[in-house]
Amino acid sequence: MGAVPAAFLAIAEQAAAVAGAVIRPLFRSALLVEAKGDASPVTEADRAAERAMRDLISAAFPDHGIWGEEYGPERADAEWLWVLDPIDGTRAFLTGRPLFGTLIALLHRGVPVLGIIDQPVTGERWTGVVGEPTRFTSPMGGTPCCRPCARLAEAELSCTAPDLFAPGDDARFDRLRRAARRVTWGGDCYGYGLVALGLVDVVAESGLKPWDWAALVPVIEGAGGRVTDWTGAPLCLGAAGHVLAVGDAALLDEALRLLAASE
C-alpha cells in the first residue's frame, strides 16, 4: 500500500495521549498500594483507557474497525483495523515498575502499517509507520536504530517471564536462551522498544494476542529489525502467538533453528 494518511497518524498520537491521561494518575497511587493483590484498579485503568481511545477513533473514522483487549472486536473485517492494548504489562504497572506501555496499531487489510509504543509515565514514545524510519521521543534521549549483532553468542535476549510459555514452548525457548549471551526478564512491550533502540538484540515469546504484537512490527522493522513467528512467517491475525523479534536480520536463521518444534 501507499503512505499511511497523516490523519491516521495524528489520531493514533491523540489516542496515546488520552490513554496516558487516564493511566498516569493511578501509577504508584495510594489506590494501587491499598489494593495489594486485587487488580481491580488496574482493570479499571485498562478499561477506561481503552474506552477513551475507542471513542476518539470511532468519532474520527466511523468506518474503521477496532479490536481492543478489554472490549473485543468491532467491525473486525474492516479495511482499516485499529488494535489496542491500553496497558501491556499489567504486572509491571501493578508493582510500580515503568516497564509497561500502551500499544496502538493500525492494520490495513490485516497487515500492521502503523504502531505506537507509548510509556505514559516516562514520556517515551516509539512510532513506527510502514515505509518510514521509526521515530522515538523521550526526555532521556535515544535514537531508534537496531544494532549489528550477527551471532547469538553475542546477543542480549529479553523475555517477559519464563512462566508465560506453554508446555513445549518453554523447551524451545530454553535452547535459544542457552545460546544467547544472557537473558533479561521483564519488560513486556518495553523490551521490544529496546530492540528498536539497539539495546536488546532478540525477544522471543509465545501466547501473544494481536493487541500484544501488532504495534511492535512497524516500530522494530522501521528501526531496521525483523519480526516473525517462530517459523519465520510474517505475523497475522489468527496466528498462534509465537513472536520473534531480532534487531539484526543475520540472527534470524540461527534463532529460528533453535526455536523450531522438535520432530
C-alpha positions as a Markdown table, in Angstrom:
| # | Residue | x | y | z |
|---|---|---|---|---|
| 1 | Met | 0.0 | 0.0 | 0.0 |
| 2 | Gly | 1.0 | 3.6 | -0.2 |
| 3 | Ala | 1.7 | 6.1 | 2.6 |
| 4 | Val | -0.4 | 5.9 | 5.8 |
| 5 | Pro | -2.5 | 9.1 | 5.7 |
| 6 | Ala | -1.3 | 11.8 | 8.1 |
| 7 | Ala | -4.8 | 12.0 | 9.7 |
| 8 | Phe | -4.5 | 8.4 | 10.8 |
| 9 | Leu | -1.1 | 9.0 | 12.5 |
| 10 | Ala | -2.5 | 12.1 | 14.2 |
| 11 | Ile | -5.4 | 10.2 | 15.7 |
| 12 | Ala | -3.0 | 7.4 | 16.8 |
| 13 | Glu | -0.9 | 10.0 | 18.7 |
| 14 | Gln | -4.0 | 11.6 | 20.2 |
| 15 | Ala | -5.2 | 8.1 | 21.3 |
| 16 | Ala | -1.9 | 7.6 | 23.1 |
| 17 | Ala | -2.3 | 11.0 | 24.8 |
| 18 | Val | -5.9 | 10.3 | 26.0 |
| 19 | Ala | -4.9 | 6.8 | 27.3 |
| 20 | Gly | -1.9 | 8.3 | 29.2 |
| 21 | Ala | -4.2 | 10.9 | 30.8 |
| 22 | Val | -6.2 | 8.0 | 32.3 |
| 23 | Ile | -3.3 | 5.8 | 33.3 |
| 24 | Arg | -0.8 | 8.2 | 34.9 |
| 25 | Pro | -2.9 | 9.2 | 37.9 |
| 26 | Leu | -3.2 | 5.6 | 39.0 |
| 27 | Phe | 0.5 | 4.7 | 38.6 |
| 28 | Arg | 2.1 | 4.2 | 42.1 |
| 29 | Ser | -1.1 | 5.7 | 43.6 |
| 30 | Ala | -2.4 | 5.0 | 47.1 |
| 31 | Leu | -5.3 | 3.2 | 45.4 |
| 32 | Leu | -3.0 | 0.7 | 43.9 |
| 33 | Val | -1.0 | 0.3 | 47.1 |
| 34 | Glu | -4.1 | -0.3 | 49.1 |
| 35 | Ala | -5.3 | -2.8 | 46.5 |
| 36 | Lys | -2.4 | -5.2 | 47.2 |
| 37 | Gly | -3.2 | -8.4 | 45.3 |
| 38 | Asp | -6.5 | -7.1 | 44.0 |
| 39 | Ala | -6.0 | -6.0 | 40.4 |
| 40 | Ser | -9.3 | -4.1 | 40.1 |
| 41 | Pro | -7.8 | -0.6 | 39.9 |
| 42 | Val | -5.5 | -1.8 | 37.1 |
| 43 | Thr | -8.5 | -3.3 | 35.4 |
| 44 | Glu | -10.4 | -0.1 | 35.6 |
| 45 | Ala | -7.4 | 1.8 | 34.2 |
| 46 | Asp | -7.3 | -0.6 | 31.3 |
| 47 | Arg | -11.0 | -0.3 | 30.6 |
| 48 | Ala | -11.2 | 3.5 | 31.0 |
| 49 | Ala | -8.1 | 4.0 | 28.8 |
| 50 | Glu | -9.5 | 1.7 | 26.1 |
| 51 | Arg | -12.9 | 3.4 | 26.2 |
| 52 | Ala | -11.2 | 6.8 | 25.7 |
| 53 | Met | -9.2 | 5.5 | 22.7 |
| 54 | Arg | -12.2 | 3.8 | 21.1 |
| 55 | Asp | -14.4 | 6.9 | 21.5 |
| 56 | Leu | -11.7 | 9.1 | 19.8 |
| 57 | Ile | -11.1 | 6.7 | 16.9 |
| 58 | Ser | -14.8 | 5.9 | 16.3 |
| 59 | Ala | -15.6 | 9.6 | 16.2 |
| 60 | Ala | -12.8 | 10.3 | 13.7 |
| 61 | Phe | -13.2 | 7.2 | 11.5 |
| 62 | Pro | -16.6 | 5.6 | 12.0 |
| 63 | Asp | -16.0 | 3.1 | 9.2 |
| 64 | His | -12.8 | 1.7 | 10.7 |
| 65 | Gly | -12.7 | -1.4 | 12.8 |
| 66 | Ile | -11.4 | -1.5 | 16.4 |
| 67 | Trp | -10.2 | -4.5 | 18.3 |
| 68 | Gly | -9.1 | -4.0 | 21.9 |
| 69 | Glu | -8.0 | -6.3 | 24.7 |
| 70 | Glu | -10.7 | -5.2 | 27.1 |
| 71 | Tyr | -13.8 | -4.8 | 24.8 |
| 72 | Gly | -13.1 | -7.1 | 21.9 |
| 73 | Pro | -13.6 | -6.6 | 18.2 |
| 74 | Glu | -16.0 | -4.2 | 16.4 |
| 75 | Arg | -16.1 | -4.3 | 12.6 |
| 76 | Ala | -13.0 | -6.5 | 12.6 |
| 77 | Asp | -13.4 | -7.2 | 8.9 |
| 78 | Ala | -13.0 | -3.5 | 8.0 |
| 79 | Glu | -10.3 | -2.5 | 5.6 |
| 80 | Trp | -8.6 | -0.5 | 8.4 |
| 81 | Leu | -8.5 | -2.1 | 11.8 |
| 82 | Trp | -7.2 | -0.4 | 15.0 |
| 83 | Val | -5.8 | -2.9 | 17.6 |
| 84 | Leu | -5.4 | -1.6 | 21.1 |
| 85 | Asp | -3.8 | -2.7 | 24.4 |
| 86 | Pro | -4.2 | 0.1 | 27.0 |
| 87 | Ile | -1.8 | -1.4 | 29.5 |
| 88 | Asp | 0.6 | -4.0 | 28.1 |
| 89 | Gly | 2.4 | -5.2 | 31.2 |
| 90 | Thr | -0.2 | -5.2 | 34.0 |
| 91 | Arg | 2.1 | -6.9 | 36.5 |
| 92 | Ala | 4.7 | -4.1 | 36.0 |
| 93 | Phe | 2.0 | -1.4 | 36.3 |
| 94 | Leu | 0.6 | -3.0 | 39.5 |
| 95 | Thr | 4.0 | -3.2 | 41.1 |
| 96 | Gly | 5.1 | 0.3 | 40.2 |
| 97 | Arg | 7.7 | -0.5 | 37.5 |
| 98 | Pro | 7.6 | 1.7 | 34.4 |
| 99 | Leu | 8.1 | -1.2 | 32.1 |
| 100 | Phe | 4.6 | -1.3 | 30.7 |
| 101 | Gly | 3.2 | 0.6 | 27.8 |
| 102 | Thr | 0.1 | 1.5 | 25.7 |
| 103 | Leu | 0.1 | -0.2 | 22.4 |
| 104 | Ile | -1.8 | 1.3 | 19.4 |
| 105 | Ala | -1.7 | -0.4 | 16.0 |
| 106 | Leu | -3.4 | 0.2 | 12.7 |
| 107 | Leu | -3.7 | -2.7 | 10.3 |
| 108 | His | -4.6 | -2.4 | 6.6 |
| 109 | Arg | -6.2 | -5.5 | 5.2 |
| 110 | Gly | -4.6 | -7.4 | 8.1 |
| 111 | Val | -1.1 | -6.0 | 7.8 |
| 112 | Pro | 0.3 | -3.8 | 10.5 |
| 113 | Val | 1.2 | -0.4 | 8.9 |
| 114 | Leu | 1.3 | 1.8 | 12.0 |
| 115 | Gly | 2.4 | 1.2 | 15.5 |
| 116 | Ile | 2.9 | 3.1 | 18.7 |
| 117 | Ile | 4.5 | 2.0 | 21.9 |
| 118 | Asp | 3.8 | 4.7 | 24.5 |
| 119 | Gln | 5.2 | 4.8 | 28.0 |
| 120 | Pro | 2.9 | 7.4 | 29.6 |
| 121 | Val | 5.0 | 7.8 | 32.8 |
| 122 | Thr | 8.5 | 8.2 | 31.5 |
| 123 | Gly | 7.3 | 10.2 | 28.4 |
| 124 | Glu | 8.9 | 7.8 | 25.9 |
| 125 | Arg | 7.1 | 7.0 | 22.7 |
| 126 | Trp | 8.1 | 4.8 | 19.7 |
| 127 | Thr | 6.2 | 5.5 | 16.5 |
| 128 | Gly | 6.5 | 3.2 | 13.5 |
| 129 | Val | 4.9 | 3.8 | 10.1 |
| 130 | Val | 5.5 | 1.4 | 7.2 |
| 131 | Gly | 8.0 | 2.7 | 4.7 |
| 132 | Glu | 9.4 | 5.3 | 7.2 |
| 133 | Pro | 12.1 | 5.3 | 9.8 |
| 134 | Thr | 10.9 | 4.7 | 13.3 |
| 135 | Arg | 10.7 | 7.8 | 15.5 |
| 136 | Phe | 11.4 | 8.0 | 19.2 |
| 137 | Thr | 10.7 | 10.8 | 21.6 |
| 138 | Ser | 12.0 | 10.8 | 25.2 |
| 139 | Pro | 13.2 | 13.3 | 27.8 |
| 140 | Met | 16.1 | 10.9 | 28.3 |
| 141 | Gly | 17.3 | 10.8 | 24.7 |
| 142 | Gly | 17.9 | 7.8 | 22.5 |
| 143 | Thr | 17.9 | 7.1 | 18.7 |
| 144 | Pro | 15.9 | 4.3 | 17.1 |
| 145 | Cys | 18.3 | 2.1 | 15.2 |
| 146 | Cys | 18.8 | -1.6 | 15.7 |
| 147 | Arg | 22.4 | -2.5 | 16.2 |
| 148 | Pro | 24.6 | -5.1 | 14.3 |
| 149 | Cys | 24.8 | -8.4 | 16.1 |
| 150 | Ala | 25.3 | -11.4 | 13.8 |
| 151 | Arg | 25.8 | -14.2 | 16.5 |
| 152 | Leu | 23.5 | -15.3 | 19.3 |
| 153 | Ala | 26.5 | -15.8 | 21.5 |
| 154 | Glu | 26.9 | -12.1 | 21.5 |
| 155 | Ala | 23.2 | -11.2 | 21.7 |
| 156 | Glu | 21.2 | -9.7 | 24.6 |
| 157 | Leu | 18.0 | -11.7 | 24.8 |
| 158 | Ser | 14.8 | -10.4 | 26.5 |
| 159 | Cys | 11.6 | -12.0 | 27.6 |
| 160 | Thr | 8.8 | -11.0 | 29.9 |
| 161 | Ala | 8.7 | -14.1 | 32.1 |
| 162 | Pro | 9.6 | -17.8 | 31.9 |
| 163 | Asp | 6.2 | -18.9 | 33.3 |
| 164 | Leu | 4.3 | -17.4 | 30.3 |
| 165 | Phe | 5.4 | -20.2 | 27.9 |
| 166 | Ala | 3.0 | -23.0 | 27.1 |
| 167 | Pro | 4.3 | -26.6 | 27.7 |
| 168 | Gly | 6.7 | -27.4 | 24.9 |
| 169 | Asp | 7.4 | -23.8 | 24.0 |
| 170 | Asp | 9.5 | -23.4 | 27.2 |
| 171 | Ala | 11.9 | -26.1 | 26.0 |
| 172 | Arg | 12.2 | -24.4 | 22.6 |
| 173 | Phe | 12.9 | -21.1 | 24.2 |
| 174 | Asp | 15.4 | -22.6 | 26.5 |
| 175 | Arg | 17.5 | -23.7 | 23.5 |
| 176 | Leu | 17.6 | -20.0 | 22.4 |
| 177 | Arg | 18.3 | -18.8 | 25.9 |
| 178 | Arg | 21.3 | -21.1 | 26.3 |
| 179 | Ala | 22.8 | -19.9 | 23.0 |
| 180 | Ala | 22.5 | -16.2 | 23.8 |
| 181 | Arg | 25.0 | -14.1 | 25.7 |
| 182 | Arg | 22.5 | -13.5 | 28.5 |
| 183 | Val | 18.8 | -13.1 | 29.1 |
| 184 | Thr | 17.0 | -10.3 | 30.9 |
| 185 | Trp | 13.5 | -11.0 | 32.3 |
| 186 | Gly | 10.6 | -8.5 | 32.4 |
| 187 | Gly | 9.6 | -5.7 | 30.1 |
| 188 | Asp | 6.6 | -6.8 | 28.1 |
| 189 | Cys | 6.4 | -4.3 | 25.1 |
| 190 | Tyr | 9.2 | -2.2 | 26.6 |
| 191 | Gly | 11.7 | -4.9 | 25.7 |
| 192 | Tyr | 10.7 | -4.6 | 22.0 |
| 193 | Gly | 11.2 | -0.9 | 22.2 |
| 194 | Leu | 14.7 | -1.6 | 23.4 |
| 195 | Val | 15.3 | -3.7 | 20.4 |
| 196 | Ala | 14.4 | -0.7 | 18.3 |
| 197 | Leu | 16.9 | 1.4 | 20.3 |
| 198 | Gly | 19.7 | -1.0 | 19.7 |
| 199 | Leu | 20.0 | -2.0 | 23.4 |
| 200 | Val | 18.5 | -5.5 | 23.1 |
| 201 | Asp | 19.1 | -7.9 | 20.2 |
| 202 | Val | 16.4 | -10.6 | 20.5 |
| 203 | Val | 13.0 | -11.1 | 22.0 |
| 204 | Ala | 11.1 | -14.4 | 21.8 |
| 205 | Glu | 7.7 | -15.0 | 23.4 |
| 206 | Ser | 4.7 | -17.2 | 22.8 |
| 207 | Gly | 1.0 | -16.9 | 23.6 |
| 208 | Leu | 0.8 | -13.3 | 22.5 |
| 209 | Lys | -2.5 | -11.9 | 21.1 |
| 210 | Pro | -2.8 | -9.4 | 18.2 |
| 211 | Trp | -3.0 | -6.5 | 20.6 |
| 212 | Asp | 0.3 | -7.6 | 22.1 |
| 213 | Trp | 2.3 | -7.8 | 18.9 |
| 214 | Ala | 0.6 | -5.7 | 16.1 |
| 215 | Ala | 2.1 | -2.3 | 17.2 |
| 216 | Leu | 5.6 | -3.8 | 17.6 |
| 217 | Val | 6.0 | -4.8 | 14.0 |
| 218 | Pro | 6.2 | -1.3 | 12.3 |
| 219 | Val | 8.3 | 0.0 | 15.3 |
| 220 | Ile | 11.0 | -2.7 | 15.1 |
| 221 | Glu | 11.1 | -3.0 | 11.3 |
| 222 | Gly | 11.2 | 0.8 | 10.9 |
| 223 | Ala | 14.4 | 0.7 | 13.0 |
| 224 | Gly | 16.0 | -2.0 | 10.8 |
| 225 | Gly | 14.9 | -5.2 | 12.6 |
| 226 | Arg | 12.7 | -8.1 | 11.8 |
| 227 | Val | 9.6 | -9.5 | 13.4 |
| 228 | Thr | 8.2 | -13.0 | 12.5 |
| 229 | Asp | 6.6 | -16.0 | 14.1 |
| 230 | Trp | 8.8 | -19.0 | 15.2 |
| 231 | Thr | 8.8 | -20.4 | 11.7 |
| 232 | Gly | 9.9 | -17.2 | 10.1 |
| 233 | Ala | 6.5 | -16.3 | 8.7 |
| 234 | Pro | 5.0 | -12.8 | 9.0 |
| 235 | Leu | 2.6 | -12.3 | 11.9 |
| 236 | Cys | -1.0 | -12.3 | 11.0 |
| 237 | Leu | -4.4 | -12.3 | 12.7 |
| 238 | Gly | -5.3 | -15.7 | 13.9 |
| 239 | Ala | -1.7 | -16.9 | 14.3 |
| 240 | Ala | -0.6 | -18.9 | 17.3 |
| 241 | Gly | 1.1 | -16.0 | 19.0 |
| 242 | His | 4.7 | -17.1 | 18.7 |
| 243 | Val | 6.7 | -13.9 | 18.3 |
| 244 | Leu | 10.4 | -13.5 | 17.4 |
| 245 | Ala | 12.0 | -10.0 | 17.1 |
| 246 | Val | 15.6 | -9.6 | 16.1 |
| 247 | Gly | 17.5 | -6.3 | 15.7 |
| 248 | Asp | 19.9 | -7.8 | 13.1 |
| 249 | Ala | 18.4 | -10.0 | 10.4 |
| 250 | Ala | 21.6 | -12.0 | 10.5 |
| 251 | Leu | 20.3 | -13.5 | 13.8 |
| 252 | Leu | 17.1 | -14.8 | 12.3 |
| 253 | Asp | 18.2 | -18.1 | 10.8 |
| 254 | Glu | 20.1 | -19.2 | 14.0 |
| 255 | Ala | 17.2 | -18.1 | 16.3 |
| 256 | Leu | 14.6 | -19.9 | 14.1 |
| 257 | Arg | 16.6 | -23.1 | 14.1 |
| 258 | Leu | 16.8 | -23.2 | 17.9 |
| 259 | Leu | 13.1 | -22.3 | 18.2 |
| 260 | Ala | 12.0 | -25.0 | 15.7 |
| 261 | Ala | 9.5 | -27.5 | 17.0 |
| 262 | Ser | 11.1 | -30.9 | 17.9 |
| 263 | Glu | 10.4 | -33.7 | 15.4 |
